[in-house]
Amino acid sequence: MLVGSPAPEFTMVTTRDPNLDDETTLSEYRGRWLVLFFYPADFTFVCPTEVLAFSNKVSEYAEFEADVVAVSTDNVYCHQAWCEFALGRLNFPLAADTSHAVSKAYDVLIEEDGMARRAVFIIDPEGVVRYEVVHDDNVGRNPDEVLRVLQALRVDAKTPAGWQPGQAPLSV
């Protein structure tokens, strides 16, 4: 488990640049929150529902100084083809972990398949993992819940179960 630990560093090629020669690193997100989510593979059944749902929420994440990056072990050309032929334009980059090093560092690599598990991490502006969850491959994640957790983390106080933005934190 990585919660409370410095997030593992990474450098990956992304779809951010149409020429596909853009790399992203953890350090470029310092000073902002980062929602880093891993998914098994492009051109699958559950993954596009999640990727599109997160893309639709990017402006809401941005309101809370958070960026979103999605990661799979597919290469950047596969990512680009998936966007071009199936998804359309996304509001965040897809990163290619072809070496599997990032998926291993975040402990989400399924070694037998060479694919990442369905996982999400929220990394704070100082580079510390503050939230981590891994789902079964058959269950898609809810970007609204991830946004709620991000907002709770930004309150920087104890929040009760079911806490919603605007509610008071617990007084201790």
Secondary structure, DSSP 4 states (H G I P E B T S, - for coil): --TTSBPPP-EEEESSSTTS-EEEEGGGGTTSEEEEEE-S-SS-SHHHHHHHHHHHHHHHHHTTTEEEEEEESS-HHHHHHHIIIII---SS-EEE-TTSHHHHHTT-EETTTTEE-EEEEEE-TTSBEEEEEEE-TTS---HHHHHHHHHHHHHTS---TT--TTS-----
